[in-house]
């Protein structure tokens, strides 16, 4: 599933093509059935900018409406100057920008994404369902969020989008590793000085992934040009056989809250 670095990469790349005048918006019957949660009427509008909160893209249009786009497990937006021919192109915005013809295409093989076309008030309400964006949180905000559910395991709390918008499985695993704390540790057992370690670990995980254009696993995420993200080279425990921090201990894999969870028994206590 695309997590914060992947969604931010897509947002940044799409933004280079704006503003865009949308002439037509077409979508498949599969999109209407599985992806669209509201009617989609974008014909004749101008797409002005795209923001992001957590893993939700927020398209701003000239009539004040918003298109909120969650990519689900396999979704992405593609940019092209010719009509898309790829299978699973479920929503196509056709129009132009200052450089000429332009197509923005939502492609999603498994169709687990979500699209909402809302007015400004409804869009704001929808976005308020998410917690603070992981890139915008202060140390105090991180600490308060982790203390919210003291009996939860650390990694489970880090996955909660109402507390840490934009986090996901690989990010949560890597934050725990960089902070030196086992993902199973209850939040009530986190020591005072460890909250600062967790806060610092967030940047240690996110910044390299953002600089690498996101992280692509086997058959997974692609950016707006169809390219893979290179963030896998920065992972220290997730899908690793040997911990890349100590370079000696075998990484352990367990299932925690039905998610594959990785940790180093030497580096994480």
C-alpha positions in Angstrom: 0.0 0.0 0.0 1.4 3.5 -0.8 2.3 5.2 2.4 3.2 8.9 3.0 6.5 9.0 1.0 4.8 7.4 -2.0 1.7 9.6 -1.9 3.8 12.7 -1.4 5.9 11.8 -4.4 2.8 11.4 -6.6 1.4 14.8 -5.3 4.7 16.6 -6.0 4.9 15.1 -9.5 1.3 15.9 -10.4 1.7 19.4 -9.2 4.4 20.1 -11.8 1.6 19.8 -14.4 -0.8 22.4 -12.9 -2.8 24.4 -13.4 -4.8 22.1 -15.7 -8.0 22.8 -17.5 -10.2 19.7 -17.4 -12.2 19.2 -20.6 -13.7 15.8 -19.9 -13.7 13.3 -17.0 -14.4 9.7 -17.9 -14.5 6.6 -15.7 -15.1 2.9 -16.0 -18.1 1.0 -14.7 -15.7 -0.7 -12.3 -14.7 2.7 -10.9 -18.4 3.6 -10.4 -18.9 0.3 -8.6 -15.8 0.1 -6.5 -13.9 3.5 -6.3 -16.3 6.4 -6.5 -18.2 7.2 -3.3 -19.8 10.3 -4.8 -20.9 11.5 -8.3 -17.9 12.8 -10.2 -18.5 15.9 -12.3 -15.2 17.6 -13.2 -15.8 18.6 -16.9 -15.0 22.2 -17.6 -13.3 22.8 -14.3 -9.7 24.0 -13.7 -7.5 21.9 -11.4 -5.6 24.5 -9.4 -3.4 22.6 -6.9 -3.0 19.3 -5.1 -2.4 19.1 -1.3 -2.0 16.0 0.9 -2.9 14.9 4.4 -1.6 11.6 5.5 -2.2 9.2 2.6 -5.1 11.3 1.2 -4.5 13.5 -1.9 -6.7 16.7 -2.0 -7.3 18.1 -5.5 -8.6 21.7 -5.5 -10.8 22.8 -8.3 -11.8 26.3 -9.6 -15.4 25.9 -8.4 -14.2 25.4 -4.8 -14.8 21.6 -4.9 -12.3 19.0 -3.9 -11.5 15.5 -5.1 -10.1 13.4 -2.3 -8.2 10.4 -3.5 -6.9 7.6 -1.3 -4.8 5.1 -3.3 -5.7 2.0 -1.4 -3.3 -0.9 -2.0 -2.4 -0.5 -5.7 -3.6 2.9 -6.9 -1.6 5.6 -8.5 -2.1 8.7 -10.7 -0.2 8.8 -14.0 0.7 11.8 -16.1 0.8 11.7 -19.9 0.4 13.9 -23.0 -1.4 11.1 -24.9 -4.5 9.1 -24.1 -3.7 6.2 -21.6 -3.7 2.7 -22.9 -2.8 0.8 -19.7 -5.2 -1.7 -18.3 -6.9 -0.6 -15.1 -7.1 3.1 -16.1 -10.3 3.7 -14.2 -10.6 7.5 -14.1 -9.2 9.8 -16.8 -9.0 13.6 -16.7 -8.4 14.9 -20.2 -7.5 18.5 -20.8 -4.6 20.8 -21.2 -2.0 23.0 -19.3 0.4 25.6 -20.5 2.5 23.1 -22.4 -0.4 21.5 -24.3 -2.6 18.3 -24.1 -2.6 16.6 -20.8 -4.1 13.4 -19.2 -4.2 12.6 -15.5 -5.2 9.0 -15.1 -6.1 7.1 -11.9 -4.9 3.5 -12.4 -5.7 0.8 -9.8 -5.5 -2.9 -10.6 -7.1 -4.1 -7.3 -9.6 -1.2 -7.0 -9.2 -0.7 -3.3 -8.8 3.0 -3.6 -11.4 5.7 -2.7 -12.5 8.8 -4.6 -14.8 11.5 -3.1 -15.8 14.7 -5.0 -17.0 17.0 -2.3 -17.7 20.7 -1.6 -15.2 22.5 0.6 -17.0 22.0 3.9 -17.6 18.3 3.3 -13.9 17.8 2.2 -12.7 19.5 5.4 -14.9 17.3 7.5 -13.6 14.2 5.7 -9.9 15.2 6.2 -10.6 15.9 9.9 -11.1 12.1 10.3 -7.4 11.9 10.0 -4.9 12.7 12.7 -1.9 15.0 12.4 0.2 14.4 9.3 3.3 12.5 10.3 5.6 15.0 8.7 4.1 17.9 10.6 4.1 16.5 14.2 6.1 18.0 17.0 7.7 15.9 19.7 4.9 16.9 22.1 2.3 15.8 19.6 4.0 12.4 19.0 4.3 11.9 22.8 0.6 12.7 23.5 -0.5 10.5 20.6 1.5 7.5 22.0 0.0 8.0 25.4 -3.5 8.0 24.1 -3.9 4.2 24.3 -1.3 3.0 26.9 -2.2 -0.7 26.6 -1.6 -0.8 22.9 1.6 -2.1 21.3 3.8 0.7 20.0 3.6 -0.4 16.4 -0.2 -0.8 16.5 -0.5 2.8 17.7 1.9 4.1 15.0 -0.4 2.5 12.4 -3.5 4.4 13.7 -4.4 7.0 11.0 -6.4 9.0 13.5 -3.2 9.6 15.4 -0.4 9.3 12.8 -1.8 10.2 9.4 0.4 8.8 6.6 2.0 6.0 8.5 1.8 2.4 7.3 3.3 -1.0 7.9 6.8 -0.5 6.6 7.1 3.0 8.1 5.9 1.8 11.6 8.3 -1.1 11.5 11.2 1.1 10.6 10.3 3.8 13.2 10.4 1.1 15.9 13.8 -0.1 14.6 15.4 3.3 14.4 14.1 4.2 17.9 15.5 0.9 19.3 12.2 -0.2 20.7 10.4 -3.5 20.0 7.2 -3.1 18.1 5.4 -5.2 20.7 6.2 -2.9 23.7 3.1 -1.4 25.3 3.0 2.4 25.0 2.7 2.5 28.8 6.1 1.0 29.0 7.8 3.6 26.9 10.3 5.5 29.0 10.4 9.3 29.1 13.7 9.6 27.1 12.4 7.1 24.5 9.6 9.4 23.2 12.4 11.7 21.9 14.0 8.7 20.1 10.7 7.9 18.5 10.2 11.5 17.3 13.7 11.5 15.8 13.1 8.1 14.2 10.2 9.5 12.2 12.5 11.8 10.3 15.2 9.1 9.9 12.6 6.9 8.2 10.6 9.5 6.2 13.3 11.8 4.8 15.3 9.1 2.9 12.1 7.6 1.5 10.9 11.0 0.3 14.3 11.7 -1.3 14.2 8.3 -3.0 10.8 8.8 -4.6 9.1 6.4 -2.2 9.6 2.7 -1.7 8.6 0.0 -4.1 8.3 -3.7 -3.1 7.7 -6.6 -5.4 5.1 -5.7 -7.9 4.0 -2.6 -6.0 4.0 1.2 -6.1 4.9 3.2 -9.2 5.1 7.0 -9.5 3.3 9.2 -12.0 5.7 8.1 -14.8 5.5 4.4 -13.9 8.9 4.4 -12.2 9.7 2.5 -9.0 10.7 4.3 -5.8 14.2 3.5 -4.5 13.5 3.8 -0.8 14.0 0.0 -0.2 17.7 0.7 0.0 17.2 2.6 3.3 15.2 -0.1 5.1 16.9 -1.6 8.2 14.5 -4.4 9.3 11.4 -4.5 7.0 11.8 -7.5 4.7 15.4 -7.7 5.7 17.1 -11.0 6.6 19.9 -9.3 8.6 19.5 -6.1 10.6 21.1 -3.3 8.7 21.8 -1.3 11.9 24.0 -3.9 13.7 24.8 -5.8 10.6 24.9 -9.1 12.4 21.5 -10.2 14.0 18.9 -12.1 12.0 15.7 -10.1 11.8 12.7 -11.7 13.5 9.3 -11.7 11.9 6.0 -12.0 13.9 2.4 -11.2 13.2 1.1 -8.3 15.3 -2.5 -7.1 14.8 -2.6 -9.2 11.6 0.3 -7.4 10.1 3.8 -8.7 9.3 6.1 -7.2 11.9 9.9 -7.2 11.8 12.5 -6.4 14.5 16.0 -6.9 15.5 16.3 -8.8 18.8 19.7 -7.2 19.5 19.0 -3.5 18.6 15.4 -3.3 19.9 14.5 -3.8 23.5 
